[in-house]
Amino acid sequence: MMQHIDVCTVLRQAVACDLYSNLVTRPTGAAVRAQIQSLVGEVPDRSLTVIDFSHVPMIDYSCADEVVAKLLLPYSDGDGVGDAYFIFRGVSDDHWDAIEAVLERHGIAMLVEEGGTTEPRGVLSPADRDIWNVVRELGAVSVADVVARLGVPAREAEAALDRLHRQRLLMQVDHTYCSVAAPRA
């Protein structure tokens, strides 16, 4: 199932003010994250959620930590919280400084939609990025496909695909890994 969450709408509900659209202060970020987690948790099976920052003019470091990093960490840590995947849309240059800092601090990556394409941003090794690009190009791959395409050892390919899956940058269906993509709303 795919769902779209407008962060500005969630923010306004969390602070009970229709005029408020900046993501500032840790308590505000925690309230927004809690509402997003609640919405994601309502989906019983595999889900893809587009987190849309298009109408949020500003996000500070503490809110980026709450709304981005603390949202993603339980999934990338393998805490068994569900089979959820996220694409972040509408992330502007004004948002990026704070978001990039928290991704680096926590050593994680996220998928960002820009100009109609989805790209991983954050902490990602060059080898993992190469494998992610192969999956994006082919749509779905097995370990053998990556070995054939990049000439890397099977153990290395499998470990990289598993890392990309744990970070929610790829979906795993049986023994196949596929790209995470969302239709444009």
N, CA, C and O of each residue as an XYZ file, in Angstrom:
740
protein
N       0.835     -1.179      0.000
C       0.000      0.000      0.000
C       0.878      1.240      0.000
O       1.923      1.268      0.650
N       0.451      2.268     -0.734
C       1.171      3.528     -0.758
C       0.328      4.613     -0.110
O      -0.879      4.701     -0.339
N       0.977      5.436      0.702
C       0.285      6.578      1.273
C       1.154      7.821      1.144
O       2.379      7.740      1.055
N       0.497      8.960      1.137
C       1.165     10.255      1.028
C       0.890     11.030      2.304
O      -0.263     11.183      2.709
N       1.957     11.524      2.943
C       1.803     12.312      4.163
C       2.400     13.687      3.928
O       3.602     13.826      3.706
N       1.552     14.694      3.977
C       1.980     16.081      3.874
C       2.434     16.521      5.264
O       1.616     16.654      6.174
N       3.733     16.744      5.427
C       4.296     17.073      6.735
C       3.696     18.365      7.285
O       3.498     18.483      8.494
N       3.407     19.324      6.426
C       2.821     20.584      6.887
C       1.447     20.344      7.517
O       1.127     20.935      8.549
N       0.646     19.493      6.910
C      -0.673     19.170      7.461
C      -0.529     18.477      8.810
O      -1.242     18.808      9.758
N       0.387     17.519      8.902
C       0.625     16.825     10.166
C       1.127     17.804     11.225
O       0.710     17.746     12.381
N       2.016     18.692     10.826
C       2.536     19.706     11.745
C       1.416     20.574     12.303
O       1.348     20.812     13.509
N       0.545     21.041     11.428
C      -0.552     21.907     11.877
C      -1.513     21.176     12.810
O      -2.069     21.780     13.728
N      -1.709     19.889     12.582
C      -2.538     19.103     13.493
C      -1.826     18.902     14.833
O      -2.457     18.932     15.889
N      -0.522     18.700     14.778
C       0.251     18.432     15.999
C       0.316     19.654     16.908
O       0.289     19.520     18.131
N       0.403     20.844     16.316
C       0.502     22.056     17.139
C      -0.832     22.789     17.231
O      -0.916     23.843     17.861
N      -1.878     22.239     16.609
C      -3.234     22.807     16.648
C      -3.253     24.277     16.254
O      -3.866     25.116     16.915
N      -2.552     24.564     15.141
C      -2.528     25.943     14.636
C      -2.412     25.898     13.119
O      -1.448     25.352     12.582
N      -3.387     26.469     12.430
C      -3.393     26.452     10.964
C      -2.360     27.383     10.334
O      -2.087     27.275      9.138
N      -1.789     28.280     11.104
C      -0.850     29.246     10.548
C       0.606     28.812     10.689
O       1.499     29.463     10.146
N       0.849     27.746     11.394
C       2.203     27.304     11.717
C       2.695     26.345     10.641
O       2.026     25.352     10.359
N       3.861     26.621     10.026
C       4.354     25.718      8.984
C       5.852     25.444      9.060
O       6.374     24.706      8.224
N       6.554     26.008     10.025
C       7.975     25.728     10.185
C       8.183     24.613     11.191
O       7.531     24.574     12.235
N       9.097     23.705     10.873
C       9.418     22.612     11.786
C      10.589     23.039     12.669
O      11.751     22.929     12.277
N      10.267     23.523     13.852
C      11.288     23.946     14.806
C      10.923     23.437     16.196
O       9.744     23.320     16.533
N      11.912     23.142     16.978
C      11.905     22.614     18.346
C      11.726     21.101     18.349
O      10.945     20.543     17.578
N      12.461     20.464     19.228
C      12.418     19.011     19.348
C      11.031     18.501     19.723
O      10.593     17.503     19.150
N      10.308     19.141     20.669
C       8.968     18.634     20.983
C       8.015     18.673     19.783
O       7.185     17.779     19.618
N       8.135     19.689     18.963
C       7.308     19.758     17.756
C       7.663     18.615     16.813
O       6.778     17.942     16.286
N       8.961     18.397     16.599
C       9.400     17.302     15.736
C       8.955     15.950     16.264
O       8.553     15.081     15.491
N       9.026     15.767     17.583
C       8.603     14.494     18.177
C       7.108     14.272     17.977
O       6.675     13.152     17.708
N       6.318     15.339     18.110
C       4.865     15.224     17.908
C       4.544     14.881     16.460
O       3.671     14.053     16.199
N       5.239     15.508     15.518
C       5.027     15.222     14.096
C       5.428     13.781     13.788
O       4.697     13.065     13.104
N       6.597     13.351     14.294
C       7.054     11.972     14.061
C       6.056     10.964     14.637
O       5.757      9.953     14.001
N       5.549     11.234     15.823
C       4.595     10.306     16.447
C       3.349     10.147     15.577
O       2.831      9.040     15.430
N       2.868     11.252     15.001
C       1.691     11.159     14.131
C       2.010     10.400     12.847
O       1.195      9.610     12.370
N       3.197     10.640     12.288
C       3.596      9.908     11.080
C       3.712      8.418     11.394
O       3.230      7.586     10.625
N       4.348      8.073     12.515
C       4.481      6.664     12.903
C       3.112      6.020     13.099
O       2.911      4.858     12.745
N       2.188      6.763     13.653
C       0.835      6.235     13.842
C       0.180      5.929     12.497
O      -0.445      4.882     12.329
N       0.325      6.840     11.550
C      -0.250      6.628     10.221
C       0.413      5.440      9.513
O      -0.268      4.635      8.878
N       1.719      5.337      9.622
C       2.442      4.223      8.999
C       2.054      2.912      9.675
O       1.911      1.887      9.009
N       1.886      2.942     10.980
C       1.535      1.748     11.735
C       0.142      1.223     11.453
O      -0.155      0.068     11.757
N      -0.719      2.053     10.876
C      -2.078      1.619     10.536
C      -2.108      0.661      9.354
O      -3.101     -0.036      9.143
N      -1.033      0.625      8.586
C      -0.961     -0.243      7.407
C      -0.422     -1.598      7.857
O       0.703     -1.679      8.350
N      -1.218     -2.675      7.694
C      -0.818     -3.967      8.240
C       0.297     -4.676      7.474
O       1.028     -5.470      8.065
N       0.445     -4.418      6.202
C       1.427     -5.131      5.379
C       2.535     -4.180      4.951
O       2.721     -3.116      5.541
N       3.255     -4.574      3.933
C       4.305     -3.730      3.368
C       3.700     -2.404      2.921
O       2.644     -2.368      2.289
N       4.390     -1.310      3.264
C       3.875      0.001      2.879
C       4.984      0.870      2.315
O       6.158      0.718      2.654
N       4.582      1.778      1.450
C       5.453      2.824      0.923
C       4.803      4.142      1.288
O       3.654      4.403      0.929
N       5.539      4.963      2.000
C       5.011      6.253      2.431
C       5.852      7.366      1.839
O       7.073      7.389      1.988
N       5.184      8.286      1.166
C       5.837      9.492      0.672
C       5.678     10.544      1.759
O       4.564     10.927      2.115
N       6.810     11.004      2.281
C       6.837     12.049      3.298
C       7.130     13.350      2.560
O       8.242     13.556      2.072
N       6.135     14.222      2.480
C       6.209     15.409      1.623
C       6.484     16.679      2.424
O       5.657     17.110      3.227
N       7.650     17.267      2.197
C       8.070     18.512      2.854
C       7.782     19.750      1.993
O       8.233     20.844      2.330
N       7.051     19.599      0.904
C       6.854     20.688     -0.050
C       6.323     21.975      0.567
O       6.670     23.065      0.111
N       5.497     21.867      1.584
C       4.863     23.050      2.169
C       5.464     23.436      3.516
O       4.864     24.189      4.282
N       6.648     22.914      3.793
C       7.356     23.261      5.030
C       8.514     24.181      4.649
O       9.480     23.729      4.035
N       8.432     25.468      5.004
C       9.495     26.389      4.604
C      10.832     26.145      5.300
O      11.891     26.369      4.713
N      10.783     25.680      6.564
C      12.013     25.574      7.340
C      11.968     24.367      8.272
O      10.924     24.037      8.834
N      13.120     23.718      8.423
C      13.262     22.647      9.404
C      14.598     22.849     10.107
O      15.628     23.043      9.460
N      14.573     22.803     11.434
C      15.826     22.939     12.163
C      16.416     21.559     12.453
O      15.791     20.535     12.178
N      17.625     21.548     13.011
C      18.346     20.303     13.257
C      17.555     19.363     14.163
O      17.466     18.168     13.882
N      16.979     19.886     15.248
C      16.278     19.010     16.195
C      15.054     18.370     15.556
O      14.755     17.209     15.835
N      14.348     19.092     14.715
C      13.185     18.512     14.021
C      13.625     17.521     12.950
O      12.972     16.497     12.747
N      14.722     17.815     12.267
C      15.243     16.860     11.285
C      15.625     15.561     11.982
O      15.396     14.473     11.454
N      16.205     15.679     13.164
C      16.570     14.493     13.930
C      15.325     13.695     14.302
O      15.319     12.469     14.192
N      14.278     14.378     14.740
C      13.044     13.699     15.156
C      12.260     13.145     13.965
O      11.869     11.978     13.964
N      12.032     13.986     12.950
C      11.118     13.628     11.864
C      11.776     12.727     10.825
O      11.098     11.909     10.204
N      13.074     12.861     10.628
C      13.750     12.034      9.619
C      14.500     10.878     10.283
O      14.156      9.713     10.085
N      15.524     11.209     11.072
C      16.382     10.153     11.627
C      15.620      9.209     12.548
O      15.702      7.992     12.384
N      14.890      9.741     13.503
C      14.198      8.870     14.457
C      13.022      8.136     13.815
O      12.558      7.127     14.346
N      12.544      8.628     12.694
C      11.534      7.887     11.938
C      12.174      6.687     11.239
O      11.619      5.588     11.252
N      13.334      6.899     10.636
C      13.994      5.852      9.853
C      14.746      4.823     10.693
O      14.791      3.648     10.327
N      15.331      5.241     11.803
C      16.213      4.356     12.570
C      15.580      3.038     13.001
O      16.232      2.004     12.858
N      14.361      3.008     13.517
C      13.808      1.701     13.920
C      13.700      0.710     12.763
O      13.801     -0.499     12.971
N      13.497      1.210     11.562
C      13.397      0.327     10.397
C      14.787     -0.129      9.961
O      14.986     -1.304      9.652
N      15.752      0.796      9.932
C      17.099      0.442      9.483
C      17.860     -0.367     10.529
O      18.811     -1.072     10.192
N      17.451     -0.273     11.797
C      18.087     -1.061     12.853
C      17.555     -2.484     12.892
O      18.096     -3.323     13.612
N      16.509     -2.771     12.135
C      15.927     -4.104     12.128
C      15.175     -4.431     13.404
O      15.162     -5.578     13.851
N      14.545     -3.414     13.992
C      13.810     -3.604     15.247
C      12.485     -4.331     15.062
O      11.724     -4.487     16.017
N      12.208     -4.773     13.852
C      10.984     -5.534     13.621
C       9.728     -4.693     13.726
O       8.672     -5.212     14.089
N       9.817     -3.398     13.416
C       8.660     -2.516     13.541
C       7.722     -2.599     12.342
O       6.643     -2.007     12.372
N       8.091     -3.294     11.323
C       7.221     -3.419     10.157
C       8.005     -3.338      8.868
O       9.204     -3.060      8.857
N       7.309     -3.585      7.798
C       7.932     -3.582      6.477
C       7.543     -2.292      5.767
O       6.773     -2.309      4.807
N       8.078     -1.181      6.246
C       7.735      0.134      5.716
C       8.921      0.731      4.972
O      10.078      0.535      5.342
N       8.599      1.461      3.919
C       9.594      2.129      3.094
C       9.168      3.581      2.947
O       7.978      3.895      2.976
N      10.157      4.470      2.788
C       9.872      5.898      2.766
C      10.590      6.570      1.601
O      11.737      6.254      1.285
N       9.893      7.493      0.983
C      10.489      8.399      0.012
C      10.168      9.808      0.493
O       9.023     10.122      0.820
N      11.191     10.647      0.530
C      11.013     12.023      0.971
C      10.923     12.916     -0.260
O      11.796     12.897     -1.128
N       9.868     13.686     -0.313
C       9.575     14.553     -1.456
C       9.568     16.007     -0.976
O       9.246     16.288      0.179
N       9.922     16.915     -1.869
C       9.848     18.337     -1.542
C      10.933     18.805     -0.595
O      10.775     19.829      0.070
N      12.044     18.063     -0.524
C      13.166     18.458      0.331
C      13.956     19.527     -0.423
O      14.528     19.262     -1.480
N      13.977     20.725      0.131
C      14.649     21.850     -0.534
C      16.068     22.022     -0.004
O      16.470     21.379      0.966
N      16.806     22.892     -0.653
C      18.148     23.224     -0.172
C      18.090     23.789      1.245
O      19.005     23.571      2.040
N      17.017     24.514      1.563
C      16.850     25.067      2.909
C      16.672     23.970      3.955
O      17.050     24.156      5.112
N      16.107     22.839      3.568
C      15.933     21.705      4.485
C      17.211     20.871      4.599
O      17.504     20.292      5.645
N      17.955     20.826      3.504
C      19.003     19.826      3.367
C      20.114     19.936      4.400
O      20.614     18.904      4.847
N      20.529     21.143      4.803
C      21.625     21.271      5.771
C      21.309     20.512      7.054
O      22.145     19.759      7.552
N      20.116     20.705      7.586
C      19.729     20.040      8.835
C      19.569     18.541      8.623
O      20.027     17.748      9.445
N      18.926     18.147      7.531
C      18.687     16.723      7.275
C      20.000     15.988      7.030
O      20.217     14.906      7.575
N      20.869     16.564      6.219
C      22.153     15.932      5.927
C      22.965     15.722      7.207
O      23.599     14.681      7.376
N      22.946     16.693      8.093
C      23.694     16.582      9.355
C      23.204     15.404     10.191
O      24.016     14.676     10.762
N      21.881     15.205     10.272
C      21.380     14.100     11.097
C      21.607     12.749     10.414
O      21.831     11.749     11.095
N      21.552     12.707      9.096
C      21.858     11.452      8.401
C      23.304     11.046      8.662
O      23.588      9.883      8.949
N      24.212     12.006      8.562
C      25.620     11.729      8.811
C      25.849     11.331     10.269
O      26.599     10.395     10.546
N      25.216     12.027     11.183
C      25.375     11.730     12.613
C      24.953     10.297     12.939
O      25.599      9.619     13.739
N      23.873      9.845     12.315
C      23.359      8.505     12.596
C      23.876      7.446     11.615
O      23.618      6.257     11.799
N      24.604      7.872     10.572
C      25.155      6.921      9.603
C      24.097      6.235      8.765
O      24.210      5.045      8.471
N      23.065      6.977      8.378
C      21.965      6.393      7.602
C      21.755      7.150      6.295
O      22.326      8.217      6.071
N      20.932      6.575      5.455
C      20.577      7.184      4.173
C      19.063      7.169      4.030
O      18.359      6.453      4.742
N      18.584      7.972      3.096
C      17.154      8.028      2.813
C      16.965      8.206      1.318
O      17.890      8.598      0.607
N      15.757      7.915      0.846
C      15.440      8.130     -0.562
C      14.757      9.484     -0.710
O      13.800      9.798     -0.003
N      15.265     10.268     -1.635
C      14.723     11.598     -1.900
C      14.285     11.659     -3.350
O      15.029     11.292     -4.260
N      13.066     12.128     -3.548
C      12.571     12.319     -4.905
C      12.867     13.750     -5.327
O      12.480     14.711     -4.661
N      13.567     13.863     -6.453
C      13.904     15.173     -7.014
C      13.731     15.110     -8.522
O      14.278     14.223     -9.179
N      12.983     16.035     -9.061
C      12.833     16.109    -10.507
C      12.295     14.839    -11.136
O      12.662     14.506    -12.263
N      11.438     14.131    -10.436
C      10.831     12.927    -10.979
C      11.637     11.653    -10.816
O      11.166     10.577    -11.184
N      12.848     11.753    -10.270
C      13.642     10.555    -10.011
C      13.888     10.425     -8.513
O      13.849     11.407     -7.771
N      14.138      9.212     -8.094
C      14.409      8.935     -6.692
C      15.872      8.575     -6.543
O      16.392      7.726     -7.267
N      16.534      9.230     -5.596
C      17.961      9.017     -5.361
C      18.217      8.806     -3.875
O      17.542      9.408     -3.040
N      19.181      7.960     -3.538
C      19.575      7.850     -2.132
C      20.441      9.051     -1.748
O      21.298      9.488     -2.518
N      20.206      9.566     -0.568
C      21.016     10.671     -0.034
C      21.410     10.297      1.382
O      20.664      9.607      2.077
N      22.554     10.740      1.804
C      23.037     10.445      3.142
C      24.263      9.564      3.078
O      25.049      9.649      2.135
N      24.428      8.719      4.077
C      25.618      7.887      4.208
C      25.427      6.598      3.409
O      24.606      5.747      3.750
N      26.206      6.483      2.342
C      26.136      5.332      1.453
C      27.506      5.161      0.808
O      28.035      6.102      0.217
N      28.075      3.984      0.917
C      29.401      3.745      0.338
C      29.311      3.786     -1.186
O      28.236      3.568     -1.747
N      30.425      4.062     -1.860
C      30.412      4.029     -3.330
C      29.977      2.667     -3.883
O      29.261      2.608     -4.883
N      30.401      1.578     -3.244
C      30.013      0.239     -3.713
C      28.507      0.023     -3.558
O      27.865     -0.518     -4.458
N      27.939      0.441     -2.428
C      26.495      0.314     -2.231
C      25.735      1.189     -3.223
O      24.688      0.788     -3.731
N      26.254      2.371     -3.498
C      25.610      3.251     -4.484
C      25.628      2.614     -5.870
O      24.649      2.707     -6.610
N      26.748      1.962     -6.227
C      26.825      1.269     -7.518
C      25.761      0.180     -7.612
O      25.091      0.039     -8.635
N      25.613     -0.582     -6.541
C      24.623     -1.657     -6.537
C      23.214     -1.080     -6.574
O      22.345     -1.614     -7.262
N      22.979      0.001     -5.843
C      21.663      0.647     -5.879
C      21.342      1.097     -7.309
O      20.209      0.954     -7.767
N      22.329      1.631     -7.999
C      22.125      2.080     -9.380
C      21.809      0.923    -10.322
O      21.015      1.078    -11.249
N      22.425     -0.235    -10.091
C      22.116     -1.415    -10.905
C      20.662     -1.813    -10.702
O      19.955     -2.118    -11.662
N      20.219     -1.808     -9.454
C      18.829     -2.164     -9.172
C      17.886     -1.152     -9.816
O      16.878     -1.534    -10.410
N      18.206      0.122     -9.704
C      17.354      1.145    -10.331
C      17.280      0.930    -11.841
O      16.210      1.052    -12.438
N      18.403      0.614    -12.447
C      18.446      0.410    -13.903
C      17.655     -0.826    -14.333
O      16.921     -0.787    -15.321
N      17.808     -1.916    -13.593
C      17.167     -3.170    -13.983
C      15.777     -3.356    -13.391
O      14.999     -4.173    -13.884
N      15.456     -2.608    -12.342
C      14.142     -2.709    -11.711
C      14.090     -3.713    -10.590
O      13.557     -3.421     -9.519
N      14.634     -4.895    -10.814
C      14.702     -5.940     -9.795
C      15.894     -6.825    -10.121
O      16.179     -7.105    -11.285
N      16.594     -7.264     -9.059
C      17.786     -8.082     -9.269
C      17.882     -9.173     -8.211
O      17.297     -9.086     -7.131
N      18.638    -10.193     -8.563
C      19.062    -11.211     -7.610
C      20.536    -10.946     -7.317
O      21.157    -10.086     -7.941
N      21.081    -11.683     -6.374
C      22.510    -11.571     -6.087
C      23.302    -11.905     -7.353
O      24.285    -11.236     -7.670
N      22.869    -12.939     -8.069
C      23.572    -13.342     -9.292
C      23.581    -12.231    -10.344
O      24.562    -12.075    -11.071
N      22.496    -11.459    -10.427
C      22.448    -10.340    -11.380
C      23.505     -9.289    -11.052
O      24.161     -8.760    -11.949
N      23.666     -8.993     -9.772
C      24.667     -7.998     -9.351
C      26.066     -8.520     -9.616
O      26.931     -7.778    -10.080
N      26.293     -9.790     -9.324
C      27.603    -10.402     -9.577
C      27.931    -10.310    -11.066
O      29.044     -9.937    -11.438
N      26.965    -10.649    -11.913
C      27.188    -10.615    -13.359
C      27.425     -9.197    -13.862
O      28.275     -8.976    -14.724
N      26.681     -8.243    -13.331
C      26.766     -6.856    -13.812
C      28.030     -6.148    -13.330
O      28.677     -5.439    -14.101
N      28.390     -6.339    -12.042
C      29.500     -5.579    -11.463
C      30.768     -6.400    -11.234
O      31.829     -5.841    -10.955
N      30.660     -7.723    -11.352
C      31.836     -8.562    -11.167
C      32.332     -8.615     -9.729
O      33.516     -8.850     -9.488
N      31.440     -8.399     -8.781
C      31.821     -8.469     -7.364
C      31.544     -9.879     -6.847
O      30.705    -10.587     -7.405
N      32.240    -10.294     -5.786
C      31.960    -11.617     -5.211
C      30.514    -11.706     -4.704
O      29.931    -10.711     -4.275
N      29.959    -12.904     -4.762
C      28.559    -13.110     -4.362
C      28.313    -12.678     -2.917
O      27.295    -12.050     -2.626
N      29.234    -13.008     -2.009
C      29.048    -12.613     -0.597
C      28.983    -11.103     -0.454
O      28.182    -10.578      0.320
N      29.825    -10.410     -1.201
C      29.852     -8.942     -1.157
C      28.546     -8.371     -1.718
O      27.975     -7.444     -1.143
N      28.083     -8.912     -2.817
C      26.828     -8.450     -3.427
C      25.654     -8.697     -2.488
O      24.802     -7.826     -2.308
N      25.611     -9.886     -1.892
C      24.513    -10.215     -0.972
C      24.527     -9.309      0.258
O      23.478     -8.840      0.699
N      25.712     -9.065      0.809
C      25.820     -8.193      1.980
C      25.380     -6.771      1.645
O      24.696     -6.132      2.444
N      25.764     -6.273      0.480
C      25.376     -4.922      0.076
C      23.866     -4.822     -0.153
O      23.234     -3.858      0.280
N      23.296     -5.806     -0.825
C      21.849     -5.807     -1.047
C      21.103     -5.852      0.285
O      20.092     -5.171      0.454
N      21.591     -6.640      1.214
C      20.967     -6.695      2.538
C      21.084     -5.356      3.265
O      20.127     -4.919      3.905
N      22.241     -4.702      3.177
C      22.410     -3.370      3.804
C      21.430     -2.370      3.200
O      20.784     -1.609      3.921
N      21.326     -2.376      1.892
C      20.411     -1.448      1.217
C      18.965     -1.740      1.595
O      18.156     -0.819      1.713
N      18.636     -3.001      1.785
C      17.293     -3.363      2.221
C      17.052     -2.908      3.659
O      15.997     -2.346      3.955
N      18.007     -3.139      4.553
C      17.854     -2.706      5.951
C      17.682     -1.197      6.050
O      16.953     -0.711      6.915
N      18.348     -0.454      5.170
C      18.206      0.998      5.177
C      16.921      1.451      4.489
O      16.642      2.648      4.418
N      16.145      0.507      3.988
C      14.881      0.778      3.308
C      15.089      1.523      1.994
O      14.233      2.295      1.562
N      16.253      1.280      1.356
C      16.527      1.861      0.048
C      16.126      0.902     -1.062
O      15.959      1.310     -2.212
N      15.972     -0.378     -0.717
C      15.493     -1.409     -1.633
C      14.459     -2.257     -0.916
O      14.523     -2.444      0.299
N      13.498     -2.772     -1.686
C      12.554     -3.741     -1.154
C      13.067     -5.132     -1.482
O      13.700     -5.342     -2.516
N      12.791     -6.079     -0.597
C      13.144     -7.471     -0.863
C      11.862     -8.282     -0.990
O      11.005     -8.272     -0.106
N      11.758     -8.975     -2.100
C      10.631     -9.868     -2.348
C      11.240    -11.223     -2.666
O      11.855    -11.412     -3.715
N      11.059    -12.164     -1.742
C      11.703    -13.471     -1.832
C      13.214    -13.258     -1.943
O      13.812    -12.673     -1.040
N      13.839    -13.713     -3.013
C      15.287    -13.552     -3.166
C      15.627    -12.469     -4.191
O      16.727    -12.438     -4.742
N      14.676    -11.599     -4.427
C      14.860    -10.514     -5.392
C      14.785     -9.180     -4.670
O      13.990     -8.995     -3.749
N      15.623     -8.260     -5.105
C      15.628     -6.905     -4.555
C      15.148     -5.962     -5.635
O      15.576     -6.059     -6.785
N      14.260     -5.050     -5.273
C      13.722     -4.117     -6.270
C      13.762     -2.696     -5.741
O      13.844     -2.451     -4.537
N      13.701     -1.777     -6.677
C      13.766     -0.364     -6.297
C      12.468      0.061     -5.621
O      11.396     -0.498     -5.853
N      12.616      1.066     -4.785
C      11.478      1.681     -4.112
C      11.138      2.919     -4.923
O      11.956      3.831     -5.042
N       9.947      2.954     -5.476
C       9.539      4.097     -6.282
C       8.084      4.392     -6.029
O       7.291      3.495     -5.743
N       7.743      5.654     -6.137
C       6.355      6.068     -5.909
C       5.847      6.813     -7.122
O       6.574      7.604     -7.723
N       4.592      6.560     -7.486
C       4.016      7.365     -8.562
C       3.861      8.801     -8.110
O       3.611      9.067     -6.934
N       4.005      9.707     -9.026
C       3.872     11.143     -8.705
C       2.399     11.435     -8.452
O       1.540     11.079     -9.258
N       2.115     12.081     -7.332
C       0.722     12.417     -6.958
C       0.238     13.630     -7.703
O      -0.903     14.055     -7.516
